[in-house]
């Protein structure tokens, strides 16, 4: 115990049916720490700042940089305005199709609601008719039962 070089393996986690956990169990569980590549193996992405006197004033456009084929920066997609226009058109068409599908779905739901309302109204009127009919039968039954008792 006095030796700092002694390592102990933690006990395997055991199942506890109690709702409270101990803090010792929480310390045994560790998430893996992502390893970062060593500094000397990473390549600099270069400076963004360009001194004014480094280029001619006639060339004021963006600086074209050439990267090796296996460099990550060369794998980034470069989109032209035509590509962006096509992507925008496709996105608008997809949104239009989606909106149309939603409208059709909403219309179908509306028609279903109307059909259910009509069915409800029909059943409600039939229910009222049956209640009135049963009430009339009950009153007729009471009248006939009192007249037959009176004759006996």
Buried (B, 14 or more C-beta within 10 A) or exposed (E): EEEEEEEEEEEEEEEEEEEEEEEEEEEEEEEEEEEEEEEEEEEEEEEEEEEEEEEEEEEEEEEEEEEEEEEEEEEEEEEEEEEEEEEEEEEEEEEEEEEEEEEEEEEEEEEEEEEEEEEEEEEEEEEEEEEEEEEEEEEEEEEEEEEEEEEE
